[in-house]
């Protein structure tokens, strides 16, 4: 998105001085605000402090080099503003919940913070409406608040291949509303019919059949894939859903992706009911 001019000046200044020392007073001066007013505006816009923003931008740029070069991780970390390999490893793991070395070995898709650029406002997707039969999945329950971090662990530990016993399969990520705790629970796994390997620590998940709106996320690259997925989910719930004429049943929406394909596009399945249909009882509107 394009931010108000004072914040855009700060973003441009950060990019021009990404590896220089920056403090809150200096950034507030660039914006033309008091320190306290600037901090409030920045946090409202980005849901993080300026120092967190700078740290995430440095980690993002370092992730590109980890994936695309064979340069020692310690040198990459040092060049991107971390004074030791230990500090860089600690910061990277704090951000993504995997080690830089694990990321390099699997080249998985991370939730990165890219340089802020204007976003094309014409983003729009048209789903296919499909009827699915009930199915069962063998899954791990996420131990992360952010599903992206759980995907990082799942991919880096080779859990898809461990479940199948014969290599990676099509992976499913399920979002299920927990009415007791009033939050979404998240699960990742594969179809039970393909789970022939080590099933320790897994659960069986029964997924209802019915009608689903199926969205293909726009093609991306490994750096922008996660951001594209997030943008697609936002579009579904904030734009397509309210206009669609369908009701979201709210029991289980899911996404599918085969990490080994490296196509950087996934399918998102939204369980729906048309308000005029009596075949299913609606539980939640978009």
C-alpha positions as CSV (number, residue, x, y, z in Angstrom):
1,X,0.0,0.0,0.0
2,X,1.0,3.6,-0.4
3,X,1.4,5.3,3.0
4,X,0.9,8.9,4.0
5,X,3.7,11.1,2.9
6,X,5.5,11.4,6.4
7,X,5.5,7.6,6.8
8,X,6.6,7.1,3.2
9,X,9.5,9.4,3.9
10,X,10.5,7.3,6.8
11,X,10.3,4.1,4.8
12,X,12.4,5.5,2.1
13,X,14.9,6.7,4.6
14,X,15.1,3.3,6.2
15,X,15.7,1.6,2.9
16,X,18.5,4.1,2.1
17,X,20.1,3.6,5.5
18,X,19.1,0.0,6.2
19,X,22.5,-1.0,7.7
20,X,23.2,2.3,9.4
21,X,22.4,3.0,13.1
22,X,18.9,4.5,13.3
23,X,17.1,5.7,16.5
24,X,13.6,6.7,17.2
25,X,14.4,10.4,17.5
26,X,16.0,10.5,14.1
27,X,13.2,8.7,12.4
28,X,10.6,10.9,14.1
29,X,12.5,13.9,12.8
30,X,12.4,12.5,9.2
31,X,8.6,12.2,9.6
32,X,8.3,15.7,11.1
33,X,6.5,14.4,14.2
34,X,7.3,14.2,17.9
35,X,8.8,10.9,19.0
36,X,5.6,9.8,20.7
37,X,3.3,10.8,17.9
38,X,5.5,9.1,15.3
39,X,5.7,5.9,17.3
40,X,2.0,5.7,17.7
41,X,1.4,6.3,13.9
42,X,4.1,3.8,12.9
43,X,2.7,1.1,15.1
44,X,-0.8,1.7,13.9
45,X,0.3,1.4,10.3
46,X,2.6,-1.6,10.6
47,X,1.7,-3.4,13.9
48,X,5.3,-3.2,14.9
49,X,7.8,-0.7,16.2
50,X,10.3,1.0,13.9
51,X,13.2,-1.1,15.4
52,X,11.2,-4.3,14.8
53,X,10.6,-3.1,11.2
54,X,14.3,-2.5,10.6
55,X,15.2,-5.9,12.1
56,X,12.7,-7.7,10.0
57,X,13.8,-5.9,6.8
58,X,17.4,-6.9,7.5
59,X,16.4,-10.5,8.1
60,X,14.4,-10.6,4.9
61,X,17.3,-9.4,2.8
62,X,19.6,-11.9,4.5
63,X,17.1,-14.7,3.7
64,X,17.5,-14.0,0.0
65,X,21.2,-14.5,0.2
66,X,21.0,-17.6,2.4
67,X,18.7,-19.2,-0.2
68,X,20.5,-18.0,-3.4
69,X,24.2,-18.2,-2.4
70,X,26.6,-20.6,-0.8
71,X,28.2,-17.9,1.2
72,X,28.8,-18.7,4.9
73,X,25.8,-17.8,7.0
74,X,28.0,-15.9,9.5
75,X,29.2,-13.6,6.7
76,X,25.7,-12.9,5.5
77,X,24.5,-12.1,9.0
78,X,27.4,-9.7,9.6
79,X,26.8,-7.9,6.3
80,X,23.1,-7.5,7.2
81,X,23.8,-5.8,10.5
82,X,24.4,-8.6,13.1
83,X,27.6,-8.5,14.9
84,X,28.0,-12.3,15.4
85,X,26.7,-15.5,14.0
86,X,25.1,-16.3,17.3
87,X,23.1,-13.0,17.3
88,X,22.0,-13.5,13.7
89,X,21.0,-17.1,14.3
90,X,19.0,-16.0,17.4
91,X,17.3,-13.2,15.5
92,X,16.5,-15.4,12.5
93,X,15.0,-18.2,14.7
94,X,13.0,-15.7,16.7
95,X,11.5,-14.4,13.5
96,X,10.8,-17.7,11.6
97,X,11.2,-20.4,14.3
98,X,13.7,-22.3,12.3
99,X,17.5,-22.0,12.0
100,X,19.1,-20.2,9.0
101,X,20.8,-23.5,8.2
102,X,17.5,-25.3,8.1
103,X,16.1,-22.7,5.8
104,X,19.1,-23.0,3.4
105,X,18.8,-26.8,3.3
106,X,15.0,-26.8,2.5
107,X,14.6,-23.5,0.8
108,X,11.1,-23.2,2.1
109,X,8.9,-20.1,1.7
110,X,9.1,-17.7,4.6
111,X,6.9,-14.8,5.7
112,X,9.2,-12.0,4.7
113,X,8.9,-8.2,5.1
114,X,9.7,-6.7,1.7
115,X,10.4,-3.1,0.9
116,X,7.1,-1.3,1.0
117,X,5.8,-0.6,-2.5
118,X,2.5,0.5,-3.9
119,X,0.1,-2.5,-4.3
120,X,-1.9,-3.1,-7.5
121,X,-5.4,-2.2,-6.4
122,X,-7.0,-4.4,-9.1
123,X,-6.4,-7.6,-7.2
124,X,-9.4,-9.9,-7.8
125,X,-10.0,-13.7,-8.1
126,X,-12.9,-15.7,-9.3
127,X,-13.3,-19.1,-7.6
128,X,-14.6,-22.4,-8.9
129,X,-17.6,-23.8,-7.0
130,X,-17.0,-27.5,-6.4
131,X,-18.8,-30.3,-4.5
132,X,-16.4,-32.4,-2.4
133,X,-17.0,-35.8,-0.7
134,X,-16.1,-36.1,3.0
135,X,-12.5,-37.1,3.6
136,X,-10.1,-37.8,6.4
137,X,-6.7,-36.3,7.0
138,X,-3.8,-37.3,9.3
139,X,-2.5,-34.1,10.8
140,X,-0.3,-32.4,13.3
141,X,-1.9,-29.7,15.4
142,X,0.0,-26.4,15.2
143,X,1.9,-25.2,18.3
144,X,2.3,-21.8,16.8
145,X,0.0,-18.7,16.8
146,X,1.2,-17.9,13.3
147,X,0.5,-20.8,10.8
148,X,3.4,-19.7,8.7
149,X,5.8,-20.6,11.4
150,X,4.3,-24.0,11.8
151,X,4.6,-24.5,8.0
152,X,8.3,-23.6,8.4
153,X,8.7,-26.4,11.0
154,X,6.7,-28.9,9.0
155,X,8.7,-28.4,5.8
156,X,12.1,-28.2,7.5
157,X,11.5,-31.4,9.4
158,X,10.3,-33.3,6.3
159,X,7.0,-34.2,8.0
160,X,5.1,-34.7,4.8
161,X,7.5,-37.5,3.8
162,X,7.6,-38.9,7.3
163,X,3.8,-39.2,7.3
164,X,3.6,-40.9,3.9
165,X,6.7,-43.1,4.4
166,X,7.6,-42.6,0.8
167,X,8.2,-38.9,0.1
168,X,6.4,-35.6,0.1
169,X,2.7,-35.6,-0.7
170,X,0.1,-32.9,-1.3
171,X,-0.1,-31.1,2.1
172,X,-3.3,-29.7,3.6
173,X,-3.5,-26.9,6.1
174,X,-6.9,-26.7,8.0
175,X,-8.3,-23.7,9.8
176,X,-11.0,-24.9,12.3
177,X,-12.9,-22.6,14.7
178,X,-12.5,-23.5,18.3
179,X,-15.7,-22.4,19.9
180,X,-14.5,-23.0,23.5
181,X,-11.4,-20.9,23.2
182,X,-12.9,-18.5,20.6
183,X,-9.9,-18.9,18.2
184,X,-8.8,-20.7,15.1
185,X,-7.0,-24.0,15.5
186,X,-4.6,-24.9,12.7
187,X,-3.5,-28.3,11.5
188,X,-1.2,-29.6,8.7
189,X,-1.0,-33.1,7.3
190,X,-1.9,-35.3,4.3
191,X,-4.8,-37.5,3.3
192,X,-5.2,-40.5,5.6
193,X,-5.3,-42.9,2.7
194,X,-1.7,-41.8,1.9
195,X,-0.4,-41.8,5.5
196,X,1.6,-45.1,5.6
197,X,4.6,-43.9,7.6
198,X,5.4,-42.6,11.1
199,X,2.1,-41.3,12.5
200,X,3.3,-40.6,16.0
201,X,2.0,-37.3,17.4
202,X,-0.8,-37.0,14.8
203,X,-4.6,-36.7,14.9
204,X,-7.3,-37.8,12.6
205,X,-9.4,-35.0,11.1
206,X,-12.8,-35.7,9.5
207,X,-13.6,-33.1,6.9
208,X,-17.2,-32.6,5.9
209,X,-18.3,-32.9,2.3
210,X,-20.3,-30.2,0.5
211,X,-19.8,-27.2,-1.7
212,X,-16.6,-25.3,-1.6
213,X,-15.4,-22.1,-3.3
214,X,-11.9,-22.9,-4.6
215,X,-9.4,-20.1,-5.2
216,X,-6.0,-20.5,-6.9
217,X,-3.6,-17.9,-5.4
218,X,-1.8,-15.8,-8.0
219,X,1.6,-17.2,-9.0
220,X,4.5,-15.8,-7.0
221,X,8.1,-16.6,-6.2
222,X,9.6,-18.1,-3.1
223,X,10.1,-14.7,-1.6
224,X,6.6,-13.3,-2.1
225,X,4.6,-16.6,-1.9
226,X,3.5,-16.3,1.7
227,X,2.6,-12.6,1.3
228,X,0.5,-13.6,-1.7
229,X,-1.3,-16.3,0.3
230,X,-2.1,-13.8,3.1
231,X,-3.4,-11.2,0.6
232,X,-5.6,-13.9,-1.0
233,X,-7.1,-14.9,2.4
234,X,-7.8,-11.2,3.1
235,X,-9.4,-10.8,-0.3
236,X,-11.7,-13.8,0.3
237,X,-13.0,-12.7,3.6
238,X,-13.1,-8.9,3.2
239,X,-14.0,-8.5,-0.5
240,X,-15.2,-11.7,-2.2
241,X,-17.2,-13.1,0.7
242,X,-19.5,-10.1,1.4
243,X,-20.3,-9.7,-2.3
244,X,-20.6,-13.4,-3.2
245,X,-24.1,-14.2,-2.0
246,X,-22.7,-17.3,-0.3
247,X,-22.5,-18.1,3.5
248,X,-19.3,-19.3,5.0
249,X,-20.2,-22.4,7.1
250,X,-17.3,-21.6,9.4
251,X,-16.5,-25.2,10.3
252,X,-13.4,-25.9,8.3
253,X,-11.6,-24.0,5.5
254,X,-8.4,-25.4,4.1
255,X,-5.5,-24.8,1.8
256,X,-3.4,-27.3,-0.2
257,X,0.1,-27.1,-1.5
258,X,2.9,-29.4,-2.6
259,X,6.1,-27.9,-1.3
260,X,8.3,-30.0,-3.6
261,X,6.5,-28.6,-6.7
262,X,8.0,-25.1,-6.2
263,X,5.1,-23.7,-8.3
264,X,4.4,-21.1,-5.6
265,X,0.7,-21.2,-6.0
266,X,-1.8,-23.0,-3.7
267,X,-5.5,-23.7,-3.6
268,X,-7.8,-22.4,-0.9
269,X,-11.1,-24.1,-0.2
270,X,-13.9,-22.2,1.5
271,X,-16.9,-24.3,2.8
272,X,-20.0,-22.5,1.6
273,X,-23.7,-22.6,1.4
274,X,-26.0,-20.5,-0.7
275,X,-28.6,-18.8,1.5
276,X,-31.4,-20.2,-0.7
277,X,-30.3,-23.8,-0.3
278,X,-31.7,-26.0,2.5
279,X,-29.0,-28.7,2.1
280,X,-26.7,-27.2,4.7
281,X,-27.3,-25.1,7.8
282,X,-25.2,-21.9,7.9
283,X,-23.2,-21.1,11.0
284,X,-21.3,-18.0,10.0
285,X,-21.6,-15.3,7.4
286,X,-18.7,-13.7,5.6
